[in-house]
Amino acid sequence: MSRRLCLLLSFACLLSACGGGGSSSDAPPAVTQPPVLVTPNYVYAGTLERDKSITSRITGITYPYHVYLPENYAASGKAYPVMYATDGQWSFNAFSQLLDKRRKAMILVNIEQGPGDRRAIDYTVNGAPAYARFLKEELAPLIEAGYRTTGVRSFSGTSYGGLLGSILLSTEAVGTPFFRNYLLFDGSFWALTAKNIQDEQARFAANPRLPVHLILTSANAPGNVNDVIAYEARYKGRAYVDLLIQRKDFNIAHNDVGDPSFDWAIDQID
């Protein structure tokens, strides 16, 4: 087997593990190297609390998680909004540094996927309902009891994590949404089922008001760009009230899209 073929097969396996590459793009195959967003030996102004964990009664899984607290959290006496982000096993270093460098007044809770390839269950259509209950009924109450929070929550997910976010959004409560901001990066929306789309239709029919900021990114070298465009078009076509949608396309590969997406998206939210 040629070295080139080996490299192509290896890249395909990476996309499969991440839940990406479900659609093709007309974009040229050239890949733009993403910026390096993690600074070695970075000194934080804020505070890191690593290697915490929570055992869910709902899923039966123990999930490690990490917390970033903004500069002067201990002394300020202030309450802060919270960003709940998936795939903390990969993203915590970059996401926490990006918040810290901006002195963003936000708490970050970065949840790891749990044992094995648990994200392939929890973030996808069959496991998402139970995982959504874990987030809302177990993790968020734990965080909000232990830290000073405003009650303003954001959700961030990449690939399968973006798919999870789309399922959470489609079933948001009528009234005050649980998450005010959804940051969904090159989501694997190709995996949505007819039932998921029907849930979103039912949510719209119940009340077209959806006071949410939906931030989408897509990767096109290769990635899920066509599915992200179709997902955006479906939501825009509903004529929701108070729903703000922004999207940015990156000419980079699917597996590289999370960090630059977060870098862009956190400047779009309060």
C-alpha positions, 0 to 999 in steps of 0.5 A: 500500500502506498504511503499516500493511500495510508495517509488518506485512510488514516485521515478518513478514520480520524473523521469517522471518530470525530463524527465528521465528513458526512457531506462533501463540498465543492470547495478546493481540497487545499487545507489552510493550516489553522492558527496555533491557539495554545501557548506553551507555558501560558500563565493564566490571569484566571484560575483553572480547576482541573480533573473534577468529575461527576457521576450521573445517575441518569446515564450511569457514567462518570464524566471528568470536567475542568473549570476555568474561572475568570480573572479576580473571580474569588475577590470580585463577588460578582456572578458570571455567565457559564459556557458549557463545552463538550469534548474537554479532553481535547479543547480545554487548554485552547478554550480556557486560554482564549477566554483568559487572553481576552479577560472574558468575564465568563466561567468555562465548564469543559466536560470530557466525553467519559470512558471509551468513545462515549461521545458516540453515544451521548452526543448522537441521536439515541443517547442525546435525550439522556445526556441532555437530562444529565446536563440540565438536571445534574451538571448545571445545578451542581455548577450553579450551586458551587459557583456564582453564576448569572443564570445565563448559559451557553453551549459549545459543541464541535462535530458530534458535539454540534449535533448534540447542540442541535438536538438541545436547541430543537427541544428548547422549552417554550419561554426562557431557553435553558441555553441562551447561546449555541456555538455549534462548530461544523456540526454532524447535522447529517446524522439528524433523523426525521424525528429530530426535524419533527421535534424542531417543527413542533417546537416552532408550532408551539411558539415561534419565539426563540430568544437564542443566539445561534452561532454556526461554523463550517469546515470545507477542506473537507468538512460538513459545510453543506449540512451546516448550510442546510441546517442554517437555511431550515432555521432561517426558513421558519421565521422564528422570532428573536432568533439571531443566527451567525455563520462563518466558514473556515477553509480548513479540515473538519478536525481542525475547526474547533479552536478557530471557531471558538476564537471567533465565536466568543467575540460574538456573545456577551 
